[in-house]
Amino acid sequence: MAVSKPTLIVDGYNVIHARADGANRPVGDLESERDWLIAAVADYSGYRGVSAVVVFDAYNRKDLENRETTVSGVQVVFTKFGETADTYIEALVYAIMGSHPEARRSRRNRRVEVVSSDSAVQQLVLGGGATRMSAREWLIDVKRVKRRSAHLKQEKVPVQHNRLSETVNADVHATLDAMRKSDVAVNQKK
């Protein structure tokens, strides 16, 4: 039986608030914060080779149905009216991991990690067979992955040597070489 791609599920506003608390600042413009989080999850999931889902609460918004979209390879979910991110995350974990005995036997072929500092969410997902990481731990790991990714990019960039002999034609090269040699001869006579 093939092992499926691991799934990362992020409790969106929980991580946004943890980031603000860690930086000792208030939460900024929510749209900017969401954009930052989605970009960070996209980079992180690409580096880790996992599928990613970011879940945002929209349970107080009567004008919204459950809205799902994909941004930079990340599935972004705004919950429907009356549904919390916690409830959605729990249901998603059970949908992926399975809740009946047959599904439990094959859990070893599925891996789900949930990022949330909400203790209720952590308990629910552990009961469903997923692992959990606190928002603070994940933010630290994001920084580490970003540094490592930048380091790998630097290692892969070949050094370009711009040699004059490779960029000018032979006649120009000969003229420049003659000028250089005559300048050396003039400097040696002084």
Residue pairs with C-beta under 8 A, 6 or more apart in sequence:
1 106
1 109
2 109
3 109
3 110
3 111
4 109
4 110
4 111
5 49
5 50
5 51
6 48
6 49
6 50
6 51
6 111
6 112
6 113
7 50
7 51
7 52
7 53
7 96
7 110
7 111
7 112
7 113
8 41
8 44
8 45
8 48
8 50
8 51
8 52
8 53
8 112
8 113
8 115
9 52
9 53
9 55
9 89
9 92
9 93
9 112
9 113
9 114
9 115
9 125
9 130
10 37
10 41
10 52
10 53
10 54
10 55
10 114
10 115
10 116
10 138
11 55
11 85
11 86
11 89
11 114
11 115
11 116
11 117
11 118
11 121
11 135
12 34
12 37
12 54
12 55
12 56
12 57
12 85
13 56
13 57
13 85
14 85
14 115
14 116
14 117
14 118
14 121
14 135
15 37
15 115
15 116
15 135
15 138
15 139
16 27
16 30
16 33
16 34
16 37
17 27
17 135
18 117
18 134
18 135
18 136
18 139
19 33
19 37
19 135
19 139
20 26
20 27
20 28
20 33
22 136
22 139
27 33
34 56
37 54
38 54
38 71
38 72
38 74
38 76
39 72
40 142
41 52
41 54
41 74
42 52
42 71
42 72
42 73
42 74
43 142
43 145
43 146
43 149
44 52
44 141
44 142
44 145
45 51
45 52
45 73
45 74
46 73
47 145
47 148
47 149
48 145
50 113
51 75
52 73
52 74
52 75
53 74
53 75
53 76
53 77
53 92
54 74
54 75
54 76
54 77
55 77
55 79
55 85
55 88
55 89
55 92
56 76
56 77
56 78
56 79
56 85
57 78
57 79
57 84
57 85
58 64
58 67
58 78
58 79
58 80
58 81
59 79
59 80
59 81
59 82
59 83
59 84
60 81
61 78
61 81
62 81
64 78
64 80
64 81
65 80
65 81
66 77
66 78
66 79
66 80
66 83
66 88
67 77
67 78
67 80
68 75
68 76
68 77
68 78
69 75
69 76
70 76
77 88
79 85
79 87
79 88
86 118
86 120
86 121
86 124
89 114
89 116
89 121
89 124
89 125
90 121
90 124
90 125
90 128
93 112
93 114
93 124
93 125
93 128
93 129
93 130
94 128
96 110
96 112
96 130
97 103
97 104
97 107
97 110
97 112
97 128
97 129
97 130
98 104
98 106
98 107
98 110
98 129
99 128
104 129
107 129
111 131
112 125
112 128
112 129
112 130
112 131
113 130
113 131
113 132
113 133
114 121
114 122
114 125
114 130
114 131
114 132
114 133
115 132
115 133
115 134
115 135
115 138
116 122
116 125
116 132
116 134
116 135
117 134
117 135
117 136
121 132
122 132
122 134
125 131
125 132
126 132
133 141
164 173
164 176
165 173
168 176
